């Protein structure tokens, strides 16, 4: 067991157990907890797997103001069936109501940095960043951060991301 494994077991796993124990909360808080737990799980994995992406789809489908119509799209399901996780996650980011734009992808020192940009109708823009050793996990992490921000804005009664 390495020092990194010790830290993961000591800090991340108890937080995940706490989220599982608090499931009796209302719908909006459960979505927030599920997003937080999934973002936490992504930091602990070395490589994104298919079940992580489907978990993200399940959580985001519970946010009706973000995922509308036939969501996820047929194209997304085809990409997942072909095991093209990077393309599927990019398709997922562009298929929501937030209309996120993939701004930058950088690979330095073994870490991918992904920046997704949201530009509301008014002036200004918001950038969400995530870093991970796996490209698809970095993109999904930035996407989940944007969904978390959108959920916080909706809970505050604004219904959209502020600038």
N, C-alpha and C positions, 0 to 999 in steps of 0.2 A: 504494500500500500504506500503510495507516494504522499507527499505533503498536499498536493493538489486534491487528491481523492479525499483526504481527511477534511479539507476545507469544504468540499462539496457536500460530504455527508454531514458535516457539523452545521452548516449554514443553510443550504438549499433544501435539503430533505425535510427538516422540521417546518420550514415555511410552507412547503407543499402540503404537509399533513394538516397544518392549521387551516389552509384554504378548504381542504376536504371536510374539516370538522365544522365549518361555518356555512354549510349549505342551506340552512333554514332562513336565510335572509331573503329580501325581496328580489324581483327579477333584475332590476338595474344594477343592484349591488352584486348579484351573482355573476352577471356578465363582466363587470369590472374585475371581480376576483378571478374569473376564468382567464381573462386577458392577462392579468398580472402573473398568474400561475404559468400560463403558456410561455410568456416572455422569460420567466425565470427558468423554465425547463429548457428553452432554447440556449441559454447561456451555459447549461451544463452538458449539452451534447456536443460531440465532435463533428457529427455530420447530420444534416437534416434528413429525416426519413419521411416516407409517405404518410404515416399516421400523424405526424406533426402538422402537416399541411391540412389533412382532413379535420383535425381538431380545430385548427384556425378557422376553417370553413364553418364548422358547427357553431363555434362561438360567435362569429360575425353574422351568421344567419339569424341569430337572436337579436340583432340590432336592425329592426325593420327600416329605419331611416337611412341606413348605410347600404344595405343589400336589398335592392328592389327588383321586381320582375322575376324572370327565370334566372336564379342565381344559385349556385355557380353556373356559368355558361357551358354550353355543349363543348365549345373549344377547350375550356379548362379541363373538363372531364376526359376529353381525348388526349390531352397532354399528360394528364396523370396516368392514364392507361398505358401510354407509351413510355412512362417513367422518365419524362423530361421535367424534372422538378423545378429547375431554374426558369424555364419558359412558362410553366404552369403558375409559379408564384408571380412572375411579371404580369401574366394575364389576369391573375387575381387582383393585383393592385390597380389595374386599369379598368376593371369591370365594376367597381363600386361607384356610389354616387359622389364620392369625394373627388374623383377624377385626378388621381395622383400621377405625377410625372416622374419617371426615373431620371434623376438629375445627374448623379455621378456614381461611378463604381471605381474604386481604387484597390489595388493589391500591394500592400507594403508589409514587409517583415512577417509574412505568413498570415496576415489578416486582411480580409475583405472589408472595405468600408462602403456602405451604400447610403445614398442620400435621396430621399423621395421629397418632392416639392408639391405643395398644395397652394394654389393661387385662387383665392376666393374672388367673387365678382367685383368687390371693391378694391381699393389699393392695398398693396402689401402681399406678402407671401410667407408661408411657414415651411420650414425644412425639417424633416425627421431623419435622423441618422442612426445607424446601427453598425456594429463591428462584430465580425465572427470569422473563424477560420474557414468556414464553408460559405460559398457564394450564395446559394439558395437560402441558407439560414440568415445571412446578413440582410438580404432583401426582405424576407419574411419578418425579421425583427423590426426593421424600419416601418414596414406596413402595420405591424401590430401596435407600434408606438403611435402611429397616426390614428388608428382605430381607438386606442385608449384616450387620446386627446379629444377625438370626436365624441366619444361616450361621455367624457367629463363635461364637454360643452353642452351636450344634450341634457345631461342631468341638471346642469345649471339653468336650463330653460331657454337657452339661446337656439338650440337645434342646429347650429352650424359652427364651424371653427372660427374663432375670432382672429383678427389680424393684429 
